[in-house]
């Protein structure tokens, strides 16, 4: 996972060396992601490098809500990183631009949950706990609008769609466990389509 992040982020750090040709910025945003019946809300703090009209972005991703995390759906977790490419297209309005985005994300989700069941052999209640770890990667293309509040501040909203890949590993921390408890906590398959909407505010130095 670390090697993949370094490969994706390499072009951004290379551009950052050309100080006389680049502009820098920060943005703060939230996103809503839907994968079949599952929902996630995430928070990002992005570092942007603009070069010849192209904007390259690197951002850590913090999960703030997940419909899979039944025990604690609102537990905030740092899950991974996103790398994106943006291009703004000017309109007749000097403040409004059309925005095109390509984004790749690499994340790891983990959830734990437990309970008790009645062991018929021991004739007593036995506690159990499950842990699941998911490696999740998504590639999306999005379109939206950027509204320039001033020369420095802007608002950006986007709707994106794409494909994802997911792999889950689960461990049983205590045995025996009831057979009717799922280790795979996802509400979706290993591969499929993902939809995402984002809203952010940004500042250009």
N, C-alpha and C positions, 0 to 999 in steps of 0.2 A: 504494500500500500504506500509506504514512504517513497519507494522508487518511482512509482507512477505519479505521485504528486510532484516530485522534483522534475520529472520529464515535462509535465504539463505546465509548470510554472517557469521553466527555463526561458522561454521567449520574453516574458514580462521582465525578468531581471536583466536580460540583455538590453532591452529597450531603456530600462532605467539608467543605464550607464551613459546614454546619449543625453546629457542634461540640457544641452543647448537646443535640442530639437523636440523635447517632450514636455508635456504638461502633466501635472499630478493631481490626484483628487481622492476624496473619500466619500463613501455613500453608506447609508444606514437603511436597511430595508427588511421587509417581512414577505414571506411567500406562503401560499396555500397549495399543497400538492395532493392530487387525487390519483390513486392507483387502484383501479377496479373499485372495490367497496371500502378501501382503506383511505384514511385522511391523515395528513401531517401539516403542521404549521411550524415554520422555521424562521430563524432570524439570521441575518448576515451583516457583517461589517466588511465592506469591500475597499480594496486598495486599487486605484485606477491609474493607468499610464496611457496618455493620449499621444499618438504619433501619426502625423499626416492624415488626420481625420478618423483614424481607427483608434478605438478604445479597447485596451486589454485590462482584464479585471481578475484579481485573485482575492478570494474571500473565505474565511472560516465559516462553517455552518453550525448553528446551534438549534437543536430541536426544542421547541417550546410546548408542543402538544403532539400526541400520536394516538390514534384510535386503537393501535395494537397493544399499547402499554396499559392494560386494564387495571393493574394495581396502582399505578401512579401516572396517569396520562399527562399531567402538567409538569412533570419533572424536567427541568432544563438540562440538556446534555450537549456537549461538544461532540458532533458526530463525524465531521470530515471537512472537506474543502471543495470549493467550486472555482472553476476557471472559465472565464467567458470572453467573448469578442463582441463588441458593440459597434454599430455604425449608425450615425444620425443623418437623416435626409431632410434637408431644409424644405420648408413650405413657404407660402406667401406671407404667413405671419412670422415676424422676426423672433417671436418668443416660443413658437410651437414647432417641433420637429417630429417626423416619423422615425421610429427606432427599430433597428433589426438586431437580433442577438442570437449567438450560438453559445451554448453553455454545456460543459461537462462537469459532472459531480462524482465524487468518490467518497462514500460514507460507510460507517460501521455502526449499526444499531444493536443494542443489547437490552434485554428485558428479563426480569426474574419474577416469578410468582409461585405461590405455594398454598398449602392447605392441609387438611387431614382427611383420612379415609379409614373405614373400619376394616381391620384385618380379621378375616373369619378364622384363620388358623390360630392366631394369638388371642382372639376374642378381645381386642382392644383397638383404640384409635391410634393411628400412626401418622406422624407428620411427614410431609414431603416438600421438596422445592425443586423447581425447574429453572434452568438458565438457557436462553437462546441468544445466539450471536448471528447477525446478518451482515454480509458484505453487499452493499448496494451501489450500483453505478448507473447513471442516467445521462443520456445525450439528447438535448432538446434544441429546437429552433423556435424563436419567439418574435412577435411583432407588437409594437405598441407606440406610445407617445412620450415625448420629453417636453416638459414645459419649463422654460427658463425664467425663473422668478426675477433673476438679476444676472449680472455677468458672472457671478460666482455660485449662486444657489440654483438648484433645479429640482423638479419633481419628475419621476419616471414611473410609468405603469406599463406592464407587459402581460401578454397571454402567450403561453408556449406549449408545445406538444412534442413528443418524441418517444424514444424507446428506452427501456431499462433492462438491466440484468441483476438478478438477485440470487444469493446463495446463503443458505442457513445451516448452522451447526448447533445442535442442542446437547446439553449434558444433564444427567440426572445426578444431583448432589447427594441424595439419600435413596436407599432402596430398602424394601420394595416400594413401588409407586403404583398408583391406579392406572389401568390401561386406557381409561377414557380421557386422560389429560393430554393435550397436544403439546409436543415439543416445538413444532413449527407454528409460530404465533401469527404468521402473515395471513392477510386476506387476499393474496394474489399468487400467481405462478412465478416460476424462475425467470421468465422472459415475457415482455408485453409492452403495452403502451402506457405512457404517463402524461398527465396534464398538470400544468402549473400556471398560477397567476402571481404576479409580484407587484409590490408598491414600495418605492424607495425615495429618499431625499438625499441629495448629494451636494458636495462642495468642491469646486475646482480652485486650486491654489494659483 
